[in-house]
Amino acid sequence: MTVIIAQNNKDNIIIASDSGLYRGYSKIHGGENHQKLSKNKQVNGITIASTGYKADSLNFDVFVETRKPESNSLLSMQRYFVDFRKWLSDQSLEFKGTNFFLCYKNKLYHYMEEAVYEILENEYQCDGAGSVEAYTAMYLGKTPKQAVKIASELNIYVSGEVIEFKIDK
């Protein structure tokens, strides 16, 4: 359970999320591994944020450590996720249905429900259990960080400190 907000601005891309970690309806206390379990991270020059199953997220981290998209286009990103799903299958692993935001070479993408789309300049997208509250806050002119805090106050499945990445263009 989470909220992630990805915003593409003229000068930067912002990805913000809460830091709460859950397994089903139980909260996970990651201890020293909390950063490894984080929803937002940078791996091999790619900023990743995920909402959904932690196994998908951790497996995607391993995949990204050794591979990059062939180019920075929508078609290339779609192929990247197809390759990820094939890589999982080749290792007898199952994809459980996690959504991802990726920032790669100053472009922002959202992988959701087996499709990839680009979030264009001056657009934002929200994902996760707190997305309704986050969309409302963003609509009312709040920053992604403020919107995550508001979602955390209003949604019982959003919690913890705000994790925010700002990627300058």
C-alpha positions in Angstrom: 0.0 0.0 0.0 1.5 3.3 -1.0 1.2 6.5 -3.0 3.6 7.6 -5.7 3.5 10.8 -7.6 5.5 11.4 -10.8 5.6 14.9 -12.2 7.3 16.1 -15.4 8.2 19.8 -15.2 10.0 22.0 -17.7 13.2 22.0 -15.6 13.0 18.7 -13.7 11.2 15.5 -13.0 9.9 14.8 -9.5 9.1 11.4 -8.1 7.7 11.4 -4.6 6.3 8.6 -2.4 5.6 7.7 1.2 8.2 5.4 2.9 5.7 3.0 4.5 6.3 -0.7 3.6 3.5 -3.2 3.8 2.9 -6.9 3.2 -0.8 -7.3 2.7 -2.3 -5.4 5.6 0.8 -5.6 7.8 3.5 -3.0 8.1 7.1 -4.1 7.4 9.9 -2.7 9.5 12.9 -3.0 7.2 15.6 -2.0 9.7 18.9 -1.7 7.9 17.4 -3.1 4.7 14.7 -0.4 4.6 16.5 1.5 1.8 16.8 -1.7 -0.3 13.1 -2.2 0.1 12.3 1.4 -0.7 9.7 2.2 -3.4 12.0 4.8 -4.9 15.5 4.2 -6.0 18.2 4.9 -8.6 19.7 1.8 -10.3 22.1 1.9 -13.2 21.2 5.5 -14.2 17.5 4.8 -14.1 15.2 6.3 -11.4 12.5 3.7 -10.4 9.4 3.9 -8.3 7.1 1.0 -7.8 3.7 0.2 -6.2 2.5 -3.3 -5.8 4.4 -6.5 -5.0 7.8 -6.2 -3.4 9.0 -9.3 -5.2 8.4 -7.7 -8.6 10.2 -4.6 -7.4 13.2 -6.4 -6.1 13.4 -8.6 -9.2 13.1 -5.5 -11.4 16.0 -3.9 -9.5 18.2 -7.0 -10.4 17.1 -6.8 -14.0 17.9 -3.1 -14.3 21.3 -3.5 -12.7 22.5 -5.3 -15.8 20.4 -3.9 -18.6 19.3 -0.6 -20.0 16.6 0.2 -22.6 17.9 0.2 -26.2 16.8 3.8 -26.6 14.7 6.4 -24.9 11.4 5.9 -26.7 8.0 4.6 -25.8 8.5 1.5 -28.0 11.8 0.8 -26.4 10.3 1.1 -22.9 7.5 -1.3 -23.9 10.2 -3.8 -25.2 12.2 -3.3 -21.9 9.2 -4.4 -19.9 8.5 -7.3 -22.2 12.1 -8.4 -21.8 11.7 -8.1 -18.0 8.7 -10.3 -18.1 10.5 -12.8 -20.3 13.5 -12.7 -18.0 11.3 -13.5 -15.0 9.7 -16.4 -16.9 13.1 -17.8 -18.0 13.9 -18.0 -14.3 10.6 -19.6 -13.3 9.5 -16.5 -11.6 6.0 -15.0 -11.9 5.1 -11.3 -12.4 2.5 -10.5 -9.9 1.3 -7.1 -11.2 3.4 -4.2 -10.0 3.2 -0.7 -11.5 6.3 1.2 -12.2 7.4 4.8 -12.9 10.8 5.1 -14.7 12.8 8.2 -15.3 15.4 7.6 -18.0 17.5 10.2 -19.8 15.1 13.0 -18.8 11.9 11.2 -19.9 9.3 9.9 -17.6 7.3 6.7 -18.2 4.5 4.9 -16.3 4.2 1.1 -16.7 0.7 0.1 -15.6 -1.5 -2.8 -16.5 0.9 -4.2 -19.0 1.3 -1.0 -21.0 3.8 1.8 -21.0 3.0 5.5 -21.6 5.1 8.6 -21.4 4.2 11.3 -19.0 4.8 14.5 -21.0 6.0 17.9 -19.8 3.6 19.7 -17.4 1.8 16.4 -16.6 1.7 14.2 -13.5 0.4 10.8 -12.6 -0.4 9.2 -9.3 -0.4 5.5 -8.4 -1.1 3.4 -5.3 -3.7 3.2 -2.5 -3.4 6.9 -1.8 -3.7 8.0 -5.5 -7.2 9.5 -5.1 -6.1 11.8 -2.3 -2.8 12.6 -4.2 -4.7 13.5 -7.4 -6.9 15.8 -5.5 -4.0 17.5 -3.8 -2.2 17.9 -7.1 -5.3 19.3 -8.8 -5.5 21.9 -6.0 -1.9 23.0 -6.8 0.2 21.2 -4.2 3.7 20.0 -4.9 4.3 16.2 -5.1 5.9 16.2 -1.6 2.9 18.1 -0.2 0.5 15.8 -1.9 2.2 12.7 -0.4 1.9 14.3 3.0 -1.8 15.0 2.5 -2.5 11.4 1.2 -0.6 10.2 4.3 -3.0 12.2 6.6 -6.1 11.0 4.8 -5.4 7.4 3.8 -4.6 4.7 6.3 -2.4 2.8 3.8 0.0 5.7 3.2 2.5 6.4 5.9 6.1 7.4 6.8 8.4 10.1 5.6 8.3 11.4 2.1 10.9 10.1 -0.3 11.5 12.5 -3.1 13.8 12.4 -6.1 14.3 15.5 -8.2 16.0 14.9 -11.5 17.3 18.0 -13.3 16.8 18.1 -17.1 
